[in-house]
Amino acid sequence: MVKRTAIVIGATGFTGQILVKQLCESEEYVAVSVIARRSLTYMHAKLDVKIRELDKLEENDLEIADDLFCCLGTTMKKAKSKVNFEKVDLEYPLRIASLAKKRGIPNFHIISAAGSNKKSPFFYSRVKGRMEQGLIDLKLPHLSIFRPSLLTGERAEFRLGERLAEGVFQLINPILIGPSRGLRAIKGEQLAFAMYHYAISGSRHHVRIYKSIDIQNARAIEEKEERPIPREELFDWSKRKNIFVEPEKLDE
């Protein structure tokens, strides 16, 4: 198995923290580099943390890696202005992606949002849409965009609106089935797992957009790949191929 290396930017955020642990604890990755404005409380032998200001980030600050995961994102409450919001959710991702392309990093993975549209009447969705279009225009070797619906889980900061929304989704998630399943709220752990999963086993299209339903399905795909052999198939040799050595190869 070819081992991979990764860079995570936005590792102190809600999903980023979970993703860093997922990558460090996986067998597929041998090294994980984090670029952050402050130290992490999490420590691991595979983990290297660089303290940098994103305004001053340069090409040489990025290690040579297989994957760069961008988990940046803020809120209007924290940003305090539309200008600051755009800096974090639009300008930084485009700058980082441009540096990654120059550095020769082949795979760029980023968190966007459901409903992203550069022509949306809503500021948040419009900024996310502009960010996505800007990344596509950069013509990166491989771009993976993740569009989750409402993210749920324990955050470091209290967000009243999201807590209320989480309560609503806890009630309606079970009844969102069939075509409506893509509207379900998603746990931060599931988004982090999906980013990790599709990084190592997803398609290598130039641009791939993973919608909320794709993010939900990631664990189901993983479990299917590791499905144990059913008892009734255990001794049905016609269903178990490639387990015997061909006679002519025994003499090689």
PLY file of the C-alpha trace (Angstrom):
ply
format ascii 1.0
element vertex 252
property float x
property float y
property float z
element edge 251
property int vertex1
property int vertex2
end_header
0.00 0.00 0.00
1.30 3.45 -0.96
1.27 5.68 2.10
-0.03 9.24 1.82
0.79 12.58 3.39
-1.64 15.39 4.14
-1.88 19.06 5.02
-4.82 20.41 7.02
-5.65 24.11 7.20
-8.43 25.07 9.57
-7.42 22.32 12.00
-8.57 24.23 15.10
-12.14 24.45 13.82
-15.06 22.11 14.46
-14.55 19.68 11.57
-10.82 20.29 11.19
-10.03 19.00 14.68
-11.88 15.76 14.00
-10.28 15.34 10.58
-6.74 15.71 11.96
-7.36 12.87 14.42
-8.91 10.74 11.66
-5.86 11.21 9.43
-3.29 10.63 12.18
-4.99 7.46 13.38
-5.42 6.00 9.90
-2.99 3.53 8.33
-3.14 5.28 4.96
-1.34 8.43 6.12
2.24 8.49 7.39
2.49 12.24 8.03
0.03 15.06 8.70
1.08 18.70 8.59
-1.14 21.37 10.12
-0.93 25.10 9.45
-2.70 27.07 12.15
-2.60 30.39 14.00
-2.32 28.66 17.36
-1.15 25.37 18.82
-3.34 22.29 18.94
-4.22 20.45 22.13
-4.09 17.18 20.18
-0.69 15.53 19.78
0.43 12.57 17.67
3.72 11.13 16.39
2.63 11.72 12.77
1.59 15.31 13.40
3.63 18.43 12.65
2.15 21.85 13.46
3.30 25.10 11.88
2.12 28.37 13.43
1.45 30.82 10.61
-0.75 33.82 9.79
-2.73 32.99 6.67
-2.24 36.55 5.37
1.49 35.84 5.23
1.37 32.24 4.02
3.94 31.43 1.34
4.51 28.52 -1.02
7.40 27.15 1.04
5.14 26.93 4.10
3.37 24.03 2.41
4.98 20.61 2.62
4.98 18.37 -0.43
1.84 16.30 0.14
-0.75 14.12 -1.55
-3.77 15.91 -0.10
-4.54 19.37 1.19
-7.71 19.65 3.28
-9.10 23.16 3.72
-11.55 23.33 6.62
-11.67 27.11 6.98
-14.94 28.81 7.80
-16.34 31.47 10.07
-19.63 33.13 11.01
-20.83 36.69 10.74
-20.85 36.84 14.55
-17.13 36.05 14.70
-16.16 37.95 11.54
-18.13 41.05 12.59
-18.26 42.30 9.00
-18.87 41.06 5.47
-15.33 42.04 4.51
-13.80 39.85 7.22
-16.20 37.01 6.41
-15.13 37.06 2.76
-11.48 37.08 3.78
-11.85 33.76 5.65
-14.39 31.99 3.44
-13.31 33.28 0.04
-9.91 34.95 -0.12
-7.96 32.54 2.08
-9.18 29.35 0.33
-8.36 30.77 -3.11
-4.90 31.90 -1.98
-4.16 28.54 -0.35
-5.33 26.64 -3.42
-3.14 28.78 -5.67
-0.10 28.07 -3.48
-0.94 24.36 -3.43
-1.07 24.28 -7.22
2.34 25.97 -7.45
3.69 23.52 -4.89
2.49 20.56 -6.96
-0.03 19.20 -4.46
-2.37 17.08 -6.60
-5.52 16.86 -4.45
-7.36 19.81 -2.88
-10.36 19.08 -0.64
-12.54 21.84 0.78
-15.69 22.28 2.85
-18.35 24.46 1.24
-22.08 24.36 2.02
-25.36 23.08 0.66
-27.06 25.73 -1.46
-23.82 27.37 -2.58
-24.49 29.59 -5.57
-22.53 32.60 -6.76
-25.81 34.23 -7.84
-27.71 33.50 -4.62
-29.59 36.42 -3.03
-28.22 35.23 0.32
-24.77 36.54 1.27
-23.48 33.31 2.85
-24.51 31.07 -0.07
-23.24 33.65 -2.57
-19.77 33.80 -0.97
-19.54 30.00 -0.90
-20.60 29.90 -4.56
-17.96 32.46 -5.52
-15.37 30.47 -3.62
-16.29 27.27 -5.47
-16.20 29.00 -8.86
-12.86 30.59 -8.06
-11.38 27.20 -7.21
-12.77 25.65 -10.40
-11.30 28.52 -12.43
-7.86 27.78 -10.95
-7.93 24.43 -12.81
-6.43 22.45 -9.96
-5.35 18.88 -10.80
-8.08 17.38 -8.58
-10.65 19.40 -6.66
-13.12 17.89 -4.19
-15.86 20.17 -2.86
-17.96 19.02 0.09
-21.41 20.55 0.49
-22.86 19.44 3.84
-26.24 20.53 5.14
-26.49 21.68 8.76
-23.54 20.36 10.78
-24.24 19.11 14.29
-21.99 18.25 17.20
-20.22 19.71 20.20
-18.55 23.00 19.32
-16.16 25.06 21.41
-18.47 28.06 21.11
-22.19 28.25 21.80
-24.35 29.13 18.78
-27.99 29.62 19.75
-29.35 29.49 16.21
-27.54 26.26 15.39
-28.55 24.66 18.69
-32.19 25.41 17.95
-31.82 24.08 14.43
-30.16 20.91 15.77
-33.14 20.33 18.01
-35.50 20.61 15.06
-33.42 18.26 12.91
-33.24 15.66 15.68
-37.00 15.44 15.37
-37.30 15.46 11.59
-34.15 13.54 10.54
-35.86 10.12 10.98
-38.69 11.09 8.63
-36.39 12.50 5.93
-36.16 9.42 3.75
-35.92 8.68 0.05
-35.24 11.81 -2.03
-35.50 13.94 1.13
-32.65 12.09 2.88
-30.14 14.57 1.50
-31.70 17.27 3.69
-30.72 15.56 6.94
-28.38 17.28 9.36
-24.88 15.79 9.38
-22.57 15.22 12.32
-19.15 16.82 12.16
-17.59 13.38 12.59
-19.38 12.14 9.49
-18.16 15.07 7.38
-14.57 14.51 8.54
-14.84 10.80 7.79
-16.27 11.50 4.33
-13.39 13.83 3.48
-10.91 11.19 4.57
-12.78 8.37 2.83
-13.17 10.07 -0.55
-9.57 11.31 -0.43
-8.28 7.74 -0.39
-10.95 5.99 -2.45
-12.95 8.60 -4.35
-12.90 9.16 -8.09
-10.11 11.25 -9.58
-12.22 13.62 -11.67
-10.87 17.10 -12.30
-13.71 18.49 -10.17
-15.93 16.42 -7.89
-18.74 17.88 -5.79
-19.91 15.75 -2.88
-23.42 16.66 -1.86
-24.94 16.04 1.53
-26.24 12.61 0.51
-22.73 11.57 -0.66
-21.33 12.65 2.70
-23.96 10.58 4.51
-23.23 7.56 2.33
-19.48 7.52 2.99
-19.67 5.20 6.00
-22.11 2.91 4.24
-19.62 2.58 1.37
-16.77 1.86 3.79
-18.77 -0.80 5.59
-19.76 -2.40 2.29
-16.11 -2.64 1.23
-15.25 -4.45 4.46
-18.29 -6.73 4.38
-17.48 -10.12 5.94
-18.15 -13.25 3.90
-21.67 -14.52 4.70
-21.82 -18.01 6.23
-23.78 -19.41 3.27
-21.01 -18.24 0.88
-18.10 -19.43 2.99
-17.84 -22.84 1.30
-19.49 -21.92 -1.99
-16.29 -21.93 -4.03
-18.06 -20.64 -7.16
-18.58 -17.30 -5.37
-15.06 -17.08 -3.96
-12.70 -16.31 -6.79
-8.94 -15.84 -6.73
-8.41 -17.95 -3.60
-6.70 -20.89 -5.35
-3.35 -20.90 -7.12
-3.60 -22.00 -10.74
-1.75 -25.34 -11.31
0.52 -23.97 -14.03
1.78 -21.26 -11.65
2.97 -23.74 -9.06
6.03 -24.53 -11.19
7.07 -20.88 -11.63
0 1
1 2
2 3
3 4
4 5
5 6
6 7
7 8
8 9
9 10
10 11
11 12
12 13
13 14
14 15
15 16
16 17
17 18
18 19
19 20
20 21
21 22
22 23
23 24
24 25
25 26
26 27
27 28
28 29
29 30
30 31
31 32
32 33
33 34
34 35
35 36
36 37
37 38
38 39
39 40
40 41
41 42
42 43
43 44
44 45
45 46
46 47
47 48
48 49
49 50
50 51
51 52
52 53
53 54
54 55
55 56
56 57
57 58
58 59
59 60
60 61
61 62
62 63
63 64
64 65
65 66
66 67
67 68
68 69
69 70
70 71
71 72
72 73
73 74
74 75
75 76
76 77
77 78
78 79
79 80
80 81
81 82
82 83
83 84
84 85
85 86
86 87
87 88
88 89
89 90
90 91
91 92
92 93
93 94
94 95
95 96
96 97
97 98
98 99
99 100
100 101
101 102
102 103
103 104
104 105
105 106
106 107
107 108
108 109
109 110
110 111
111 112
112 113
113 114
114 115
115 116
116 117
117 118
118 119
119 120
120 121
121 122
122 123
123 124
124 125
125 126
126 127
127 128
128 129
129 130
130 131
131 132
132 133
133 134
134 135
135 136
136 137
137 138
138 139
139 140
140 141
141 142
142 143
143 144
144 145
145 146
146 147
147 148
148 149
149 150
150 151
151 152
152 153
153 154
154 155
155 156
156 157
157 158
158 159
159 160
160 161
161 162
162 163
163 164
164 165
165 166
166 167
167 168
168 169
169 170
170 171
171 172
172 173
173 174
174 175
175 176
176 177
177 178
178 179
179 180
180 181
181 182
182 183
183 184
184 185
185 186
186 187
187 188
188 189
189 190
190 191
191 192
192 193
193 194
194 195
195 196
196 197
197 198
198 199
199 200
200 201
201 202
202 203
203 204
204 205
205 206
206 207
207 208
208 209
209 210
210 211
211 212
212 213
213 214
214 215
215 216
216 217
217 218
218 219
219 220
220 221
221 222
222 223
223 224
224 225
225 226
226 227
227 228
228 229
229 230
230 231
231 232
232 233
233 234
234 235
235 236
236 237
237 238
238 239
239 240
240 241
241 242
242 243
243 244
244 245
245 246
246 247
247 248
248 249
249 250
250 251
